[in-house]
Every structure is written in structure tokens, then in C-alpha cells.
Amino acid sequence: MATVTPPASGGADAAIAKMEAAFDAAIEKSAKITEITTEKKTELDATKQRPQN
């Protein structure tokens, strides 16, 4: 049977930290996209002419 060496200490912690950083970056980008699209939709709604009754 082959021997398996345990991962270096902190390997899991480092991987988790890296994933957290990736998720944080994705959340920031998503928030920015949502902000921009909301602004664009608001501008579009403001330019639409609605008939007055």
C-alpha cells in the first residue's frame, strides 16, 4: 500500500481563504452590475412617454 503524505498545515485554511476572496470579488462585481443595470432601467423608464388619461 502506498503511503499518503498529509497536506501541509494550513492548506485547507489557505484554500478556504482563496475561495472566500473569489466569492467576495464575485459579489462585488455582481453588486456593481446590478447598480448599473438599475440606473439604466431607471433612465429608460424616465424617457418613456406614457399617455395621460
MMTF fields as JSON, N, C-alpha, C and O atoms, coordinates in Angstrom:
{
  "mmtfVersion": "1.0.0",
  "mmtfProducer": "UNKNOWN",
  "numBonds": 211,
  "numAtoms": 212,
  "numGroups": 53,
  "numChains": 1,
  "numModels": 1,
  "chainsPerModel": [1],
  "groupsPerChain": [53],
  "chainIdList": ["A"],
  "bondAtomList": [4, 2, 8, 6, 12, 10, 16, 14, 20, 18, 24, 22, 28, 26, 32, 30, 36, 34, 40, 38, 44, 42, 48, 46, 52, 50, 56, 54, 60, 58, 64, 62, 68, 66, 72, 70, 76, 74, 80, 78, 84, 82, 88, 86, 92, 90, 96, 94, 100, 98, 104, 102, 108, 106, 112, 110, 116, 114, 120, 118, 124, 122, 128, 126, 132, 130, 136, 134, 140, 138, 144, 142, 148, 146, 152, 150, 156, 154, 160, 158, 164, 162, 168, 166, 172, 170, 176, 174, 180, 178, 184, 182, 188, 186, 192, 190, 196, 194, 200, 198, 204, 202, 208, 206],
  "bondOrderList": [1, 1, 1, 1, 1, 1, 1, 1, 1, 1, 1, 1, 1, 1, 1, 1, 1, 1, 1, 1, 1, 1, 1, 1, 1, 1, 1, 1, 1, 1, 1, 1, 1, 1, 1, 1, 1, 1, 1, 1, 1, 1, 1, 1, 1, 1, 1, 1, 1, 1, 1, 1],
  "groupList": [{"groupName": "MET", "atomNameList": ["N", "CA", "C", "O"], "elementList": ["N", "C", "C", "O"], "formalChargeList": [0, 0, 0, 0], "bondAtomList": [1, 0, 2, 1, 3, 2], "bondOrderList": [1, 1, 2], "singleLetterCode": "M", "chemCompType": "L-PEPTIDE LINKING"}, {"groupName": "ALA", "atomNameList": ["N", "CA", "C", "O"], "elementList": ["N", "C", "C", "O"], "formalChargeList": [0, 0, 0, 0], "bondAtomList": [1, 0, 2, 1, 3, 2], "bondOrderList": [1, 1, 2], "singleLetterCode": "A", "chemCompType": "L-PEPTIDE LINKING"}, {"groupName": "THR", "atomNameList": ["N", "CA", "C", "O"], "elementList": ["N", "C", "C", "O"], "formalChargeList": [0, 0, 0, 0], "bondAtomList": [1, 0, 2, 1, 3, 2], "bondOrderList": [1, 1, 2], "singleLetterCode": "T", "chemCompType": "L-PEPTIDE LINKING"}, {"groupName": "VAL", "atomNameList": ["N", "CA", "C", "O"], "elementList": ["N", "C", "C", "O"], "formalChargeList": [0, 0, 0, 0], "bondAtomList": [1, 0, 2, 1, 3, 2], "bondOrderList": [1, 1, 2], "singleLetterCode": "V", "chemCompType": "L-PEPTIDE LINKING"}, {"groupName": "PRO", "atomNameList": ["N", "CA", "C", "O"], "elementList": ["N", "C", "C", "O"], "formalChargeList": [0, 0, 0, 0], "bondAtomList": [1, 0, 2, 1, 3, 2], "bondOrderList": [1, 1, 2], "singleLetterCode": "P", "chemCompType": "L-PEPTIDE LINKING"}, {"groupName": "SER", "atomNameList": ["N", "CA", "C", "O"], "elementList": ["N", "C", "C", "O"], "formalChargeList": [0, 0, 0, 0], "bondAtomList": [1, 0, 2, 1, 3, 2], "bondOrderList": [1, 1, 2], "singleLetterCode": "S", "chemCompType": "L-PEPTIDE LINKING"}, {"groupName": "GLY", "atomNameList": ["N", "CA", "C", "O"], "elementList": ["N", "C", "C", "O"], "formalChargeList": [0, 0, 0, 0], "bondAtomList": [1, 0, 2, 1, 3, 2], "bondOrderList": [1, 1, 2], "singleLetterCode": "G", "chemCompType": "PEPTIDE LINKING"}, {"groupName": "ASP", "atomNameList": ["N", "CA", "C", "O"], "elementList": ["N", "C", "C", "O"], "formalChargeList": [0, 0, 0, 0], "bondAtomList": [1, 0, 2, 1, 3, 2], "bondOrderList": [1, 1, 2], "singleLetterCode": "D", "chemCompType": "L-PEPTIDE LINKING"}, {"groupName": "ILE", "atomNameList": ["N", "CA", "C", "O"], "elementList": ["N", "C", "C", "O"], "formalChargeList": [0, 0, 0, 0], "bondAtomList": [1, 0, 2, 1, 3, 2], "bondOrderList": [1, 1, 2], "singleLetterCode": "I", "chemCompType": "L-PEPTIDE LINKING"}, {"groupName": "LYS", "atomNameList": ["N", "CA", "C", "O"], "elementList": ["N", "C", "C", "O"], "formalChargeList": [0, 0, 0, 0], "bondAtomList": [1, 0, 2, 1, 3, 2], "bondOrderList": [1, 1, 2], "singleLetterCode": "K", "chemCompType": "L-PEPTIDE LINKING"}, {"groupName": "GLU", "atomNameList": ["N", "CA", "C", "O"], "elementList": ["N", "C", "C", "O"], "formalChargeList": [0, 0, 0, 0], "bondAtomList": [1, 0, 2, 1, 3, 2], "bondOrderList": [1, 1, 2], "singleLetterCode": "E", "chemCompType": "L-PEPTIDE LINKING"}, {"groupName": "PHE", "atomNameList": ["N", "CA", "C", "O"], "elementList": ["N", "C", "C", "O"], "formalChargeList": [0, 0, 0, 0], "bondAtomList": [1, 0, 2, 1, 3, 2], "bondOrderList": [1, 1, 2], "singleLetterCode": "F", "chemCompType": "L-PEPTIDE LINKING"}, {"groupName": "LEU", "atomNameList": ["N", "CA", "C", "O"], "elementList": ["N", "C", "C", "O"], "formalChargeList": [0, 0, 0, 0], "bondAtomList": [1, 0, 2, 1, 3, 2], "bondOrderList": [1, 1, 2], "singleLetterCode": "L", "chemCompType": "L-PEPTIDE LINKING"}, {"groupName": "GLN", "atomNameList": ["N", "CA", "C", "O"], "elementList": ["N", "C", "C", "O"], "formalChargeList": [0, 0, 0, 0], "bondAtomList": [1, 0, 2, 1, 3, 2], "bondOrderList": [1, 1, 2], "singleLetterCode": "Q", "chemCompType": "L-PEPTIDE LINKING"}, {"groupName": "ARG", "atomNameList": ["N", "CA", "C", "O"], "elementList": ["N", "C", "C", "O"], "formalChargeList": [0, 0, 0, 0], "bondAtomList": [1, 0, 2, 1, 3, 2], "bondOrderList": [1, 1, 2], "singleLetterCode": "R", "chemCompType": "L-PEPTIDE LINKING"}, {"groupName": "ASN", "atomNameList": ["N", "CA", "C", "O"], "elementList": ["N", "C", "C", "O"], "formalChargeList": [0, 0, 0, 0], "bondAtomList": [1, 0, 2, 1, 3, 2], "bondOrderList": [1, 1, 2], "singleLetterCode": "N", "chemCompType": "L-PEPTIDE LINKING"}],
  "groupTypeList": [0, 1, 2, 3, 2, 4, 4, 1, 5, 6, 6, 1, 7, 1, 1, 8, 1, 9, 0, 10, 1, 1, 11, 7, 1, 1, 8, 10, 9, 5, 1, 9, 8, 2, 10, 8, 2, 2, 10, 9, 9, 2, 10, 12, 7, 1, 2, 9, 13, 14, 4, 13, 15],
  "groupIdList": [1, 2, 3, 4, 5, 6, 7, 8, 9, 10, 11, 12, 13, 14, 15, 16, 17, 18, 19, 20, 21, 22, 23, 24, 25, 26, 27, 28, 29, 30, 31, 32, 33, 34, 35, 36, 37, 38, 39, 40, 41, 42, 43, 44, 45, 46, 47, 48, 49, 50, 51, 52, 53],
  "secStructList": [7, 7, 7, 7, 7, 7, 7, 7, 6, 6, 2, 2, 2, 2, 2, 2, 2, 2, 2, 2, 2, 2, 2, 2, 2, 2, 2, 2, 2, 2, 2, 2, 2, 2, 2, 2, 2, 2, 2, 2, 2, 2, 2, 2, 2, 2, 2, 7, 7, 7, 7, 7, 7],
  "xCoordList": [0.847, 0.0, 0.896, 1.898, 0.534, 1.329, 1.025, -0.101, 2.033, 1.821, 1.384, 1.867, 0.491, -0.027, 0.483, 0.301, 1.127, 1.624, 0.499, -0.219, 0.344, -0.722, -0.409, 0.759, -1.434, -1.195, -0.494, -0.583, 0.183, 0.886, -0.131, -1.257, 0.26, -0.658, -1.063, -0.244, -2.318, -2.816, -3.273, -3.784, -3.105, -3.523, -5.013, -5.437, -5.801, -7.252, -7.619, -8.49, -6.957, -7.239, -6.901, -7.632, -5.794, -5.394, -6.402, -6.752, -6.864, -7.839, -9.144, -9.753, -9.57, -10.807, -10.655, -11.566, -9.527, -9.293, -9.323, -9.851, -8.749, -8.731, -10.152, -10.516, -10.948, -12.332, -13.132, -13.935, -12.912, -13.621, -13.286, -14.168, -12.02, -11.614, -12.29, -12.731, -12.371, -13.025, -14.512, -15.056, -15.169, -16.585, -16.801, -17.75, -15.934, -16.066, -15.947, -16.702, -14.984, -14.81, -16.041, -16.484, -16.594, -17.785, -18.977, -19.76, -19.118, -20.223, -20.094, -21.085, -18.873, -18.653, -19.024, -19.694, -18.587, -18.893, -20.397, -20.949, -21.05, -22.495, -23.225, -24.177, -22.787, -23.409, -23.238, -24.162, -22.065, -21.798, -22.672, -23.225, -22.792, -23.633, -25.085, -25.769, -25.554, -26.929, -27.145, -28.176, -26.173, -26.272, -26.375, -27.215, -25.522, -25.515, -26.812, -27.406, -27.263, -28.491, -29.702, -30.619, -29.716, -30.827, -30.85, -31.914, -29.674, -29.6, -30.092, -30.849, -29.657, -30.056, -31.568, -32.208, -32.137, -33.584, -34.348, -35.389, -33.825, -34.473, -34.438, -35.431, -33.295, -33.177, -34.14, -34.789, -34.226, -35.111, -36.567, -37.324, -36.958, -38.324, -38.62, -39.726, -37.642, -37.84, -38.02, -38.683, -37.439, -37.539, -38.785, -39.138, -39.459, -40.67, -41.813, -42.033, -42.516, -43.687, -44.908, -45.201, -45.603, -46.8, -48.026, -48.053, -49.013, -50.209, -50.926, -51.033, -51.41, -52.135, -53.634, -54.14, -54.33, -55.784, -56.526, -57.756],
  "yCoordList": [-1.169, 0.0, 1.236, 1.284, 2.218, 3.432, 4.328, 4.38, 5.013, 5.94, 7.283, 7.74, 7.884, 9.191, 10.204, 10.055, 11.244, 12.287, 13.272, 13.663, 13.669, 14.633, 15.985, 16.327, 16.745, 18.072, 18.976, 18.778, 19.942, 20.889, 21.585, 21.856, 21.863, 22.516, 23.871, 24.599, 24.185, 25.454, 25.333, 26.302, 24.168, 24.003, 24.246, 24.954, 23.659, 23.843, 25.292, 25.875, 25.861, 27.261, 28.184, 29.134, 27.9, 28.734, 28.595, 29.577, 27.356, 27.138, 27.855, 28.463, 27.784, 28.467, 29.976, 30.64, 30.513, 31.955, 32.369, 33.425, 31.52, 31.827, 31.81, 32.671, 30.828, 30.762, 31.957, 32.529, 32.333, 33.492, 34.747, 35.56, 34.912, 36.08, 36.07, 37.111, 34.89, 34.782, 35.114, 35.831, 34.597, 34.896, 36.38, 36.975, 36.977, 38.403, 39.235, 40.185, 38.862, 39.584, 39.419, 40.38, 38.214, 37.966, 38.753, 39.292, 38.821, 39.571, 41.061, 41.725, 41.576, 42.989, 43.267, 44.257, 42.392, 42.582, 42.505, 43.3, 41.56, 41.408, 42.648, 43.107, 43.183, 44.386, 45.56, 46.352, 45.672, 46.772, 46.64, 47.627, 45.411, 45.178, 45.514, 46.144, 45.1, 45.394, 46.9, 47.418, 47.589, 49.05, 49.711, 50.586, 49.291, 49.891, 49.588, 50.484, 48.332, 47.992, 48.694, 49.074, 48.868, 49.581, 51.035, 51.584, 51.655, 53.039, 53.142, 54.051, 52.205, 52.239, 52.044, 52.724, 51.126, 50.899, 52.126, 52.473, 52.779, 53.989, 55.086, 55.784, 55.241, 56.243, 55.936, 56.835, 54.654, 54.262, 54.543, 55.058, 54.217, 54.488, 55.978, 56.393, 56.779, 58.223, 58.817, 59.843, 58.187, 58.737, 58.274, 58.842, 57.252, 56.76, 57.771, 58.329, 57.976, 58.854, 57.982, 57.068, 58.249, 57.493, 58.372, 59.551, 57.795, 58.619, 59.044, 58.284, 60.263, 60.802, 60.588, 60.863, 60.113, 59.92, 61.105, 61.13],
  "zCoordList": [0.0, 0.0, 0.0, 0.713, -0.791, -0.878, 0.315, 0.811, 0.746, 1.852, 1.301, 0.264, 1.994, 1.587, 2.581, 3.789, 2.064, 2.964, 3.233, 2.312, 4.468, 4.776, 4.141, 3.953, 3.812, 3.239, 4.245, 5.457, 3.725, 4.592, 5.494, 5.078, 6.692, 7.621, 7.053, 6.493, 7.206, 6.675, 5.238, 4.676, 4.626, 3.237, 3.072, 2.158, 3.954, 3.877, 4.191, 3.543, 5.177, 5.525, 4.363, 4.079, 3.699, 2.563, 1.421, 0.767, 1.192, 0.128, 0.443, -0.438, 1.694, 2.098, 1.936, 1.441, 2.344, 2.203, 0.739, 0.391, -0.12, -1.548, -2.116, -2.916, -1.698, -2.156, -1.647, -2.384, -0.389, 0.156, -0.633, -0.909, -0.999, -1.781, -3.147, -3.635, -3.764, -5.069, -4.951, -5.791, -3.912, -3.711, -3.432, -3.942, -2.632, -2.335, -3.613, -3.82, -4.469, -5.732, -6.615, -7.244, -6.666, -7.481, -6.956, -7.738, -5.642, -5.044, -5.365, -5.667, -5.299, -5.636, -7.089, -7.385, -7.993, -9.41, -9.648, -10.408, -9.008, -9.155, -8.655, -9.285, -7.536, -6.988, -7.94, -8.128, -8.535, -9.468, -10.713, -11.199, -11.227, -12.4, -12.082, -12.889, -10.915, -10.51, -10.411, -10.841, -9.846, -9.723, -11.097, -11.309, -12.024, -13.363, -14.098, -14.698, -14.061, -14.781, -14.18, -14.907, -12.872, -12.232, -12.692, -12.977, -12.764, -13.241, -14.677, -15.017, -15.523, -16.932, -17.071, -17.874, -16.298, -16.365, -15.89, -16.447, -14.855, -14.349, -15.402, -15.609, -16.068, -17.124, -18.265, -18.801, -18.633, -19.719, -19.35, -20.174, -18.144, -17.702, -17.712, -18.061, -17.333, -17.28, -18.676, -18.83, -19.685, -21.039, -21.774, -22.807, -21.258, -21.931, -21.764, -20.689, -22.857, -22.807, -22.533, -23.305, -21.471, -21.143, -21.434, -21.081, -22.066, -22.365, -21.096, -20.134, -21.117, -19.986, -20.208, -21.296, -19.215, -19.351, -18.796, -18.82]
}
